[in-house]
Amino acid sequence: MVTGNIFHCRKNSWPPEEYISRATLQLFDFDSAAPPEQAWRRRLNSHANILKEFSVTFKEAIKMVTLGIRLWSYVREEASHGRKAPIDPFTREKCKPSASQGVPVGGMGSGSISRGFRGEFRQFQITPGTCDASPVMANQFSIFITRDGGNKKYASVLAPGQHEGLGKANDHGISSWGWNLSGQHSTYHALFPRAWTIYDGEPDPDLKVSCRQISPFIPHNYKDSSLPAAVFVYTLVNTGKERAKVSLLFTWANSIGGISHLSGDHVNEPFIGEDGVSGVLLHHKTAKGNPPVTFAVAACETQNVSVTVLPCFGLSEGSHVTAKEMWSLMMMDGQFDRANFNAGSSLPSSPGEAVCAAVSASAWVEPHGKCTVAFSLAWSSPKIKYLKGSSYHRRYTKFYGTSERAALHLVHDALTNYKRWEEEIEKWQSPILRDERLPEWYKFTLFNELYFLVAGGTVWIDSSLREENMKNDQHQLSAVENRDAKANEAEVNCWSSKVSEHTATCGCNGSAGIGYRGNTNHSIQPLNLVDVQDDSDDVGRFLYLEGVEYIMWCTYDVHFYASFALLMLFPKIELNIQRDFAKAVLSEDGRKVKFLAEGNGGIRKVRGAVPHDLGTHDPWNEMNAYNIHDTSKWKDLNPKFVLQVYRDFAATGDMSFGVDVWPAVRTAMEYMEQFDRDNDDLIENDGFPDQTYDAWTVHGVSAYCGCLWLAALQAAAAMAVQVGDKFFAEQCKMKFLSAKTAFEAKLWNGSYFNYDSGSSSNSKSIQADQLAGEWYTASSGLPPLFEDFKIRSALQTIHDFNVMKVKGGRMGAVNGMHPNGKVDETCMQSREIWTGVTYAVAANMILAGMEEQAFTAAEGIFIAGWSEEGYGYWFQTPEAWTIDGHFRSLIYMRPLAIWSMQWALSIPKAILEAPKINMMDRHHVSPASSRFSLSDTGVRKIADKAKCFGNSVLNCTC
């Protein structure tokens, strides 16, 4: 259980007083201007070191040379069609990754822009699947201060002057601005989705400035969380004896990152909106036929704040107004001519010409007085178009329409609603932040890892799963033959009524869950996953990338780890993702593909197999963009589907969801039977990397996949009971008992489960992820897979070897470790530390009552990735790093698994209160019936016929 002191043995506490004077903190003690007690912090003058990428050893390179050649050929082929390959290790970004990231701006699924801790806007992901990491340095906040009748003046960009081009003589661009901020007395404080920057006497010693960045990431709020908008609230405190005129300036380039500002035909337009909201619209014409984007930059005029704009200025000599001239105007007057609001739309820019806009907000601040100035940034990119033809409207268009001019209304609503946003954010975060039993590093890292749900290439469309696909009528898969599938309505209704009757009489009170086993004293706060703010079931469809370097949507073997975050915060989105995969299980795509590792061919999607991902260039319609291996032969995807579906079903109590996906669950289980080679009911691996560790070969029975299979049998049995498929439940129970006996006999060595049952040099390695199946059974309230002493012994071995023998536990858990205490260097992945896997192992330890070991393991990820002594991976947590700290694949999905730790600490109420299932309590099933059959039971008929959940261009073999 959680105790009151065990987490404080090595406390990472960063109180704000160590970064900001107490006097300044007291001045900001109103209107949320002061940074929170728990936050990730940096000084603005901190060095942003260049990050070091991993490299393969000579031995590994030799093994992968054939794969490399095939991959290189594939990357070139895709490029010839104007497409980026989903995995491209050969093309390097022009901007080298550095330790400079911060909290991104905007909500989920409408494109994102990151903002570094020193103030630069970077990592533009407006177009799905594309990411330009380079900062657009014209996008800045600046400040101009005048005192003593004009005798004292201060002016500076509110970011340290550290960028290329500074100091150029006679420059008419941004190098001519006043980059006078040293950052020595300025600090950044991040608690996603908000961030605070405190300028403690910079550039004016007598003016304290707080900038609060707010984005609408609000759990269970499926409207505001989809909005592409952010607010920047400046709080000004004059500690001097003189009245000060303060002008804040927000400049923005008409750009979506990279060199897009030079493509031409961009137009800027000033506007005066309602409620004092005024600013500039920047209409951006995208390249390559992508839909247009309109930005809005604005400030809110009040009784004390005057807003003026300069709709257009350029970055080079010859512009009608240059950046240098714009700066001079602000230095002289602190504002622009109000007549600029009447200027109308600008002429379209010429190719090679950059066009920017500026919004100024000016106010007088009395001696010892305070003032608040609010800016907002919003963008409207209502339509997304994938390279292979499918187009969709983003989620926010459901509320704001499909015009690019919606940016004007978005920026208005952001400025008028941000206080409500903050109230909801604080209500969500406060219980965790106030829990004194949790270490401080965990509290703010838990929230900050959620950055990925904004910056992870998320796409959220306004299209219910049950609605017609918005795909163009002309774009059909001619190579795929579709067969008609009609369910017997009477039978479906009969089955549904039986399910409803079972639910009403089983005493579950709608929880549809299986009771939690074991000691529940560790639960901090039981969760209620029923959404109450939005009664609509249509929350659209949601995609997020495996990572910005691995461009595949909703990679399922990784979603297995990350999905806890969505289930806890946006459960309706999580259920819809599972519905997408359920539909995919029952579909087939017969188009031929070549698998690069072995060089063999196959079809894109096999019926019964869970797809690796939902695609890249035509998600939902062309799945399995991953083509390194044939994932229809992977051993982890189908069990992971069953485990996730059962967990979500049990936690939400959504019986309609259970009815929808049950046919796919049963089909997924039946599909796996082909991998039981020796009829012991336990699946075997096939001597290649046939699971999420796709470079780590497995022979025979493996701890990872075997444990997942045992857990899936248990989950399928429990779900079968709930939906009334008792015959299948008995089959799963029988298989479970047989498979469990075989698993333990082949892998248990007295301390832990061996990596696999083969005879290779690493077969007895200690795999950090060996109990992934047990993690899910415990998370779902199912009975333990093994005796308690075996679970604890294996986890303790992982702690002692994989965690503590790597730099004293300050790196996380290495994937593989030999029993002699040496890292398993069989392959690249065996010697890596996977951040998300470490979080998952920590969650498993919490569920086993081993909290101290759990937080020690997870703290290693914090120390190496997020702390000042670490490697600089904040807000870009990679998939992996080596024991030398070299990264692989920045901005990755799997580290969201930190939310599985919070899940373990606060098991949902539906799981805690639900009845239990006894895997030993089973009716007699003859040995001939132990194999999953296609017998025509009533449920089986319906499962067979109900497998198309909506239209699909895939071949549904009904």
N, C-alpha and C positions, 0 to 999 in steps of 0.2 A: 504494500500500500504506500501511498505518498505520505511521507512524514514531514515534520516541520523543519528539519535541519539538514537532511542528507544532501541537498542540492547546493549547499553553500560552501562546500569544501574547497572549491576552486571557482570563486565567483568572478564573473566578468561584469562588473558594474561600472557604467559610464555616467555618473550623475552629471546633469547639465552644469552644475557649479564648477566642474573641472574645465569647462569650455567657455562659460560666460560668467561674468561677475554677478554676484548675488544682487547687487544694486540694479543691474540691467534687467535681470530676471523679474525683479519686483516691479519695475516700470512696465513690463509687458504682461503683468498679471491681470489681464482682462481680455475679453473677446477672443480667447484661444490664441493670442499672439505669442505667448511663451511656448517653447518646445516642451513636449511631454517629459515626464520623469524617465520613462523607458523609450529609448530611441537609439538607432545606429547613428554615430556622430563622426564628423571629420572637420578639420580646419580647412578653409579654402586654399591655404597655401601648401596643403599636403601634396607631395609628389605623386603624380599618377604614372607609375612605372609601366613599361611595356610588358605585356604578359607573354609568357613563354609557352609555346605549343609543344605537345609531345612529339616524339620521333620513334620510329620502329627500330628495333635492333637489326643487325645484319642477318641473323638467323630468321627473324620474323619476315624481313624483306624478301629473303629467298623463297620462303613458303608462299608469299603472296604475289610473287612476280607475275604469274599467269593471270591471276585475278586483276592485278593492276593494269595489265595490257588490255584485257577485255573491258575494264571499266573506263579506261582512257578512250577507247574506241567508241563506247556508248556515250560518253560525255560529248565527244565531237559530233556524233550523229544527232544527238538532241539539239546541240547548238546550231547545226545546219538547218533545223526546222524552227529556229528562233526560240527554243525552249531550254530551260536550265534543268540539268539532270538532278534528281532528288538528292543524290549523294555525289558531290564533286570535290574530291580532295586536291585537285590540281589547280583550281582557280583561287587566287588569293585576293582578299580585299585590299584596296589601295591604302585604306586607313588601318594601320596595325592596331590590334586590340590593346587597350590600356586599362589601368585600374581607375577609371574616371566615371563610372556609371552612377546613376541615382534613380530616384523614383520616376517612372514614366508618367506621361499625362494622358488623360482621356479615360473613357470607360472601356468595356470589352467589345471586341468584335467589329469595330468600325475603323480599323487602322489605328496605329499608335505612333507616338513620338516619345523617345526617351529624353530625359534631361539629366545631364551629369551633375555631380555634387558641386561643381564649381560654376554651374549656371548655363553651360552650353546645351543647345538642343541638338540631338543627334539620333541615330538609329531610327531613321524614318521607315515605317512599314505601312504606307498608305495603300499601296497596291498589294493584294494578297500574294504571299510567297516571295516577295522581294524585300530586301532590307539593305538600306544604305547607311553604313555605320558612321560616315564622316559627319562631323558637326557642321551645321550651317552657321557660320560665325556672325552673320548679319542679324541673326535672331537673338536679340539681347534686351535686357532691361538696363536702363541707365538712370542716373540721378543728377540733378542740377540744383544747387543750393545757393541762395543769395541772402546775405545778412548785412546789417549796418549800412543801409542805404546803398548797397551795391559795392561797398568797399571790401567785403569778404565774399569770395566766390569759391565754390567747390564743384567739380564736375568729374564724373567717372562712369565708365561702364561698370555695372555691378557684377563683374567677373574678373578674376585675376588676369593680368595682361600676359598670357602665355599662349601665343599661337603664331603660326607662320605668317610672315608678312609684316609684322610689327616693325616700325622704325624705317620704313621705306620713305625716302625723300620725295616730296611733291606728290604724295599719294592722294588721290581723290576718293578713295574707298574707305573701308572701315578702319584701316590702319591709321587714318587721320583722327580718329576719335580719341578721347581721353581714357586710355587704359591705365588708370592710376591706382587701382585697388591692389594692395599687396596681398590681402587675404589673411594677414597675420592675426587680425582681430575679428575675423569673420568666420562663422561656423555653420555647418550644415547638419540637420537633424532629421532623420528619415524614419517614419512609421507609416508604411504603405496603408492606405492610398494618399497619405498626406506627407508633406515635407516642409520644414522650416529652415530658412536661411537668416541668420542674425548678423547684422553689420553693426558691431559694437564700437561706434565712433569712427567708422570708415565710410566715406572719405572725410566727413566733417566730425571732429572730435566731440562736438556738442549735439549731435543728432544720432539717436539710436533708431535703427530700422529693422523691422521684422517682415520677412516675406513668407507668407504661408501658401503653399501650393496644395490645391484640393482637386481631386478627381472623383467622379461619381461611381466608385466601386462600393456597392451597398448590398450585402448579402440578402437574398430573398426579394430584392427589388429588381424585377425583370424589365422595368422601363428605364429608370434613370441609369442603371448600370450599363446600358447599351449606348449611352450618349457620347459622341466624340467631342468632348468639351472639358475644359479645366479652368479653374479660377486661381488668380494670384492676388492675395490680399496683403497689401502693404500697410503696416502700422508704424506711424512716425511719432517719435517722442522727442521733443525739443528740451534738452537739459540746460541750454544756454540762457543768457540773460537778455538776448535779443530776439526779436521776432524774425522768423525765417520763412522765406518763400521757397517751397520745395516743389520741384517739377520732376515727375517720374516719366520716363520715356520707354515705350515698348515698340521695338522695331521688328519687322518680319519680312522675309524675302518671299517672293512669289515662287515657291519651290517645293517639291516633294522629296528633296534630298539629292545628293550627288550634283550633277551638272544640269539638272532639269530646269533650273532657272534661266538657262541660256537657250532653251529650245524655241522660244518665240511664241507670239500670239497670246501672251498673258495680259490680263486686263485688271486694273484696280479701280475700285469704286467706293467713295466715301458714303457714309449713311448716318442719319440721326434716327434712332429708334425710340421705342416707348420707354417710359420710366427712367429717362436720363441716360440710357445706354446708347453710346455713339462710338463710331469707329470706322473701319475700312474693310470692305470685302475684297479678297484677292482671288480672282477667277483664274484657275490654272488649267491650261490645255495640256493634257498628258500626251506622251509619245506612244508609238506603237498601237494606236487605236484603243488605248485604255480609256475608261470613262473619265470625264473631267472631275476636278476637285475645286471646291471653293472654300477658302479660309476666311475666318472672321476674327479680327483683333479689335478689341473694344475696351472701353473703360466706362465706369458709371459716374455720371455727373450728379453731384449733390449740392446742397446749399453752400458748402465750403470748397468743393472740388470743381474745377473748370476743365472740360475736356476739349482738346483741339486735335486736328489731324493734319498730316501731310500725306496725301494719297499716293504720291509717287516720288521716289528718288532713286538714283542709280548708283552703281558702284565704280564707275569709271568716268574719266574726263570725257566731256561731250554729252553727258546726260543733261536733261533740262534742269534738274536740280541734283547735284551730286551728294554723296554721303557726307563729304566734307562740309558742303554748304548747309546741309541739314543740321549738322552738329553746331555750326556757327550760329544758326538761327536760335537754337536752343540755348547756347551759351549767352546770347545777347538778351533774348526775351523770355526764355523759359516756356515758350508756347508757340503755336503757329497761328496763322491768320484764320479766323473763324469763317471767312469767306470760302475757305477750302472745301467746306461741306457742300457748297453749291457747284463744285467743279464738274460733277458728273463722271461718267466712266472715262477712263483714260484710253488713248489709242492703243491698239494691240502692240505689244513689244516686238521688236525685230529679233531674228535669230542672232544669238551672241550677246544680246543686251539683257542685263539683269534689271529687274524692277522690284522695288521694295516699298513698304509703307511704314508710317510711323504714327503712333497715337501718344499724345501727351496728356497727362493729368496733373494739374497744378493746384496747390493749396497753400494758404498761409498757416503756419503753426506758431502759436503764441509761446512766449517763454514758459517753460514747464507745462506746455500743452501737448495734447495728443491729437492725432488725426488718422483716419483710415481711408485708404484709396484702393479700389478694387478693379483689376483688369481681368479679362477673360480671353481665352483662345478657343475657337471651335472650328471644325471643318466638316464639310458636307461632301461625301463621296457616295451618293445613294446607291449606285449600281456597281456591282463587281462582275467582271467578265473573266472567265478562265480561258486559257490559251486554246483549249480544244472546243470552245464554243458556248458552253453553258453560262447563262447570266442569271443573276439573282439580285434582289433588293435587300439592303442591309436591314437589320432589326429595327433601328431607330426610325426608319421611314414609316413604320406602322403608326407612329405618333406625330411625325413631322412632315410626311409626304415625301415625294420623290424628286423634288426640285433641289438643285444645288444651292439655291437661295435660302434653303432651310438653315444654313449656317447663321443667318441673321437672327432667327428665332432661337436657335440653340445657344448663341452667345448671350442673348437676352435672358433666357431662362436659367442659364448657369449663374448669372450675376444676381438674379432675384431669388434663387433657390439654394445657394450654396450653404447658407446657415442651417437649413433643414438637412442637407446632406451630412453636414458635420455632426449634427445631433444624432442621426442614425448611425454614423460611423462610430461615434463615441459610445453609444449604447451597445453596439456589437463588441467593441474591443475592451471596454472597461472591466468586465468580469475576469478576463484573462490577465489584464495588466495589473489588476489589484490583488491577484492571487499570490500571496507571499511565499507559498510553497514552491513556486516555480522560479528557476534561475532567470535573471534579467536577460541574458543573451538569448535565451530560448523565446522569451515573450516577443521581443521585437523581430527576431529572425523568423519566427512563425508567420508574422504578418508580412514581413518584407519579401519572403520567398513567393508571396502571391503576385509579385510583379509580373510573373510569367503569364498570368491570365490576361494581362493587357499587352505586354511586350512580346509574347510568344506567338506572334502572327495570327492571333485569334480572328475568326470570321463568324459573325452571328447574323443569320439571314431571317427575313420575315417570311417564313414558309413552314407551316406545320408539317410534321412528318406524314400526316394523313392527307394532306392536300396534294393536288396535281403537281408533278415536277415542273418547275418553271423552265426547263430546258427547251430550247428552240425546237419547233416541230420538225425542222429540216434536219436536225442533228440526231440521227438515230444510228444505232449500231447495226449496220446492214449485215455484218458477219455473224450476228447472233440471232438464232431462231428462237422466237418467243412462243411458248405454248400457253394456251388458255387455261386458267386455273379458276374454277368456281367451287366455292365451298357450299356444302349442303346447309342451307340456312337453318333448317329445322334442327339438324344435329348440333350446329354451333350454338343455337339458342338453348338447346337441351343441356349441353356441356356447361355453358355459362351459368345456367340456373343451378346446376349441380354444384358448381364452384361457389356461387353465392350462398346456397343452402349450407354447404360445408363450413363456410366462413361464419355464418350466423350461429352454428351449433357447436363449433369447436372451442368456444370460450376465449377466442383470441381478441375480441373487441376490435376487430379490424386491423390488428397489428401485423398480421400475416408474417409473424416472425417466430424464430425458435429461441427459447430462453437462453440467457447468458449463463455460462457455466463458471464455476469457481468463485473465488473471493471477489466481491465487487467493491471492496472498500477503497480501492484506488481511484474510483470514479470521482472526478472533481465536480462535474456538473452535468447531469444527464441532458442529452440533446433532445429537442423536439424538431423533427425534420419536416413537419407539415408546414407548407407555406401559407401564410395568412394575408400577406399584403397584396397579392395578385391572384385573384380567383380564376383567372383565365388559364386554361390548360394549354393554350397555344402560345408557347414561349419561343417559337421558331426553332431553327436547327443551328447547331454550334460546331465549329471546327477549331482545333488548335494544333500547331505544328509539334512534331517531335522535337525540333530545335531549329534555330535559324540557319544552321549548317546542314541539317538533315530535313529536307523540305518534303515531309509527308504528313498528311492530315490525320490526326487522332491515331497515331501509331499505338496499336492496342496492347502490345506486350509492355509498353511503357506507361500507357494509361492505367494499367493495372496498379501501378504504384501511385500515380498522380491523382487518381480519381477520388480519393478521399476528400480532397479540397473542394471539388465540385459537389460531391454528395452532401457535404456539411454546409456549404454556403449557397449553392444553386442546385438543389436536388432535381428540379424539373429539367434542367439542362442535362444533368447526368443521366436521367432516365431516357431522355430522347437520344442521347448518344448510344445507349444500350439498345434502343429500338432500331437504330440505324444498323448496328452490327447484327441484330437478330434477323433483320430482313436479308442482310448479306449472307448469313449462314445458309439460308435456304435458296440461294441463287447461284447461278453458274455463268461464267463468262468464258466462252470457248476460244477466244482469240489467242493466238500463239505468242509466247514470249520466250526469251532466252535467259537462262539463269547464269550469272557471270562467274560464280565461284567454280562450278563444275563444268560449265560450258554446255550443259544439256538444255533441252527445250521442254516446254510444258504449256499448259493453258493458264490464262491470267487468274482465274478464280474457279476453284473446285467446289461443287456443292457439298455442304456439310463441314467444310473447313472455315474457321474464323479467319477473315482477311487480316493481314499484317497491318494494313492502314486503309483509309478511305480514299486514297489516291493523291495525286499532286496537281495535274493540269485539268482534271475534270472530276473533282471529288463527288462521291456518291454514285457516279456513273461508270467510272473507270478506276477500280480499286487496285490495291496491291502495286503501288508504284515501286515499292522495294523489290529489287530483282537480283540481289546478291545470291540468295538461296531460294529454293522452292519452299515457300512457307506453308504450303498445304501439307508438308511433311514435318512441320515443326510440332513439338510435343507439348509446348506450354500454352499456345494460344487458346485452344478449345477449353482446357480446364480453367484458364483465367477468365474466359467468358462466363462459364457456369458459376464460378465463384463470385464474380462481380455482380452478376444478375441476382444471385441469391442474396448477397449482402444488401443490395439496393432494395430488393423486394422485402426483405425482413425489416430493414430500417425505416422504410417509408410506409409500409403497410398498404401499398397501392396494389389491390387485387387486380384491377384492370390491366396494370402493367404486367403482372404475373401471367394473366391469361394471354396477353398479346405475345409474350416472348417464350412461353413454355414450349411450343413446337420446335423452336430453334434450340432451346436448351437440350431437349431430348435428342434432336438430330445431331447436335455437337457431341454428345456423349456416345451415341452409336458410331459416329465417325471414328472415334478413337480406338475402337475395338480392334481395328486392323493392326495396331501397333503392339498388341499383346502377342508376341511371337511364340511363347511357350505355354500358353493356356493357363497361366497362373493368375489371370485377371489383373496383372500389373503391366503397364506399358513399358516398352524398352526404347532407348534411343538408338539411332542408326549409324553411329560412327562418324558423324559430321556435326558441326555446330547447329543443331536443330532446335534452338530456343533463343531467348533474348540475348544470351551471351554468344553472339553469332561469329566469334572467332575462336571459341573455346570448345574443342571437340569433346564429345561424350560417347562412351561405349557402354552398351548394356543398360542396366537400370541406373538411373541417376538420382541423387538426393533431391535435386531441384525439381525436375519434372515428375519424378515418382511421388514426391510429397504433394505436389500440386494435384496429381491425379487422385490420390487418396482423399484429399480435401474436396475435390470436385464430386467424387462419388457420394460423399456425405452430404454436400450441399444439394446435389440433384435429388437424393432420397428425401431430404427435408422438404424441398420445394414440391416434389411429386405428391407428398402427403397433403400439402396445402391445396394443391389444385385438383386433387381427387384421382390422381393416376397411381393407385395403390400398387398395382402389379409392377410398374416400373420402379416404384420405391423399394419393393422387396428385392428386385433384381440388383439394384444399386447396393443395398445393404449386404446381400450375399457376396457380391464382388468385392466390396470394401473389406470384409473380414478375410477373404482369401488373399487379396492384394496386400493388406497390411502385414499379414504373416510373412509373405514373400519379401516385402520391402525390408522389414527388420532383419530377416535372416540373411539377406544379401548385403546390407549396408551398415547395420549397427555394429560398432566395434568396441562398445563398452563406455565410450566417452562422447562420441558424436557419430553422425552418419557420413560414411565415406563419400567422396565426390561421385564416384560411379562404381559399378561392379566389374569393370574391366581390369586389365592387367598392365595398364600403362604406368609411366613413372609418376603420374599425378593422381592415380585412382584413389589414393588414400588422403588426398589433400582435404584441408578443412575449408569448405566453401562458406563464406559469410551468409549466403542466401539459401542455405540448405533447408531451412524450415519455413519457406515462403508459404507453403500450404497451411501449416499450423498457424501462421500469422493471420491468414484469412479466416480460418475456422474460429479462432478466438475472437477476431473482430466481428464475426457474424453471430456469435452466441451459440455456436455448434460445440458438441463435445470435443475434448482434446483428441488428437490423432494418436498420441502415444502416452505412455505413463508419464506422470509429472516429472519424475527424476530424470528421465531421458531428455525431456524438453529442456529442463534447467541445465543439465549437464552439457548438452550441445551448445546452448547459448553461452554458458560460462566458458566453454572452450573457445568459442568465437571471440568472446571478450578478452580472454587471456592471450590468445595468439593473434588473431586478425586485427584486433584493435591495439592492444597494449604493446605488442612487439614491433609496432611501426611508430617510431619516434615518440615512444612513451604515451601513446594514445592521443596525440595531437594532430592526427591527420584523418581520422575516420577508420573504417574497417576495410582492409585490403580484401579483394575478392577471394583470393586463394592463398593459403599458407600451408606449407608442409608441416607435418607433425614434429619435425626437428627445429621448428622456429624460423625457417627460411621462407621468404616469399616465393610462391609458386610462379616461376617464370616460363611456364609452358607456352604461353602466348601473351599477346599484348593485353588482353582483358583480364587474364588471371592475375597479372601483377598490378592492375589498376585499382584505385579506390573509387567506387561509384557513390556519388553523394546521395542519390535517392535511395540506393540499397542500404546505405548506412542508416538513414532515417527509418527505413522499414524494419531493419534489424532492431533498432532502438525501440520501435513500437512493439515489436514482438516481445522484447525483454520487459517492457512495462506490463504487457498482458500476462506475463509469467511471474509478475511480482518482483522483478529485478530492476527497480527504478534507478538505483545508483549506477549500475553497469550501463543502463540505457542512456542516461544523460552524459555519462563519460564518453560513450561512443559518438553520440550526436554532437557533443561539444567539440570533438575533433574536427568536424566539418566546419563549425563556426570559426574555430581558431585558424584553420588553414585557409578558409575561403573568405571570411567576413571581418576578422579582427585586424587591427593595425599591424600586428606582427605577421600576418598571413600573406597570401600571394596576390590579393587584389581582385577576388572574384565576386564582389558584392554586386547585386542586381544583374548578374550575368552568370549565375552558378552553372558550371559545366556539368556534363554527364560524368566526367571522370577527371582525376589527376593521378599522376604517378607519385611515388614516394619522394620524388624531387620537386613536386609541386607543379609539374608541367601539365597543362590542360589538354583535354580533348572535347570538342564540341561545346562551345559556350552557349549560354541562354537556352537551357535544355529543360524538357518537361519533367523528368523524373524527380528532381529535388522537391517538387510539390508534395512528395511523400512525407515531408515533415508534418503535414496535417494528419497523417495516420497516427502520429504520436499523440496529437490532441484528441483524436478519435479514441485512442486507447485510454486516455485520461478521463474521457467523458462519454462513455458508451451510451448510445441513444436509448431513450426510454422504451421504445417499442421492442428493442432487443432485450433489455433488462427484465421486462415484465412478461415476455412471451413464454409459452410452455416449451418444454424441452423435448428433444427427440432422443430415443435410445436406439443406437445402432445395433445393439444386441437383441432388441425385442423385435423379432421378425417371424412371419409366418413361414411355413415350409414351402420352399421353391425347389422343384426337382432339378437335378444337375443339368438336365437337357434344357432347362429354361434359364440357366444362369447367364447365357450369352444374350446380349440385347437382341431382340427379335423385331421383325416387322409385322408381328401378328396383328390381326384386325380387331383389337380391342376398341371399345367406343372412343376412348381418348385418342388412341392411335389414329383412327380414321380422321378425326377432327384435326389432329396435329398435321397429318399429311396434307389435308386440304386447306388448312388455314395458314399455310406458310408464306403466302404473299401478303405482306402488310402494306398495301398501297402499290401504285404503279412502279415498275422498274424496267429499265432497258436491258437488264440482265436476263439470262435464260433461266427462268424458274421452272425447275423440273418437277412440276406438280403432277 
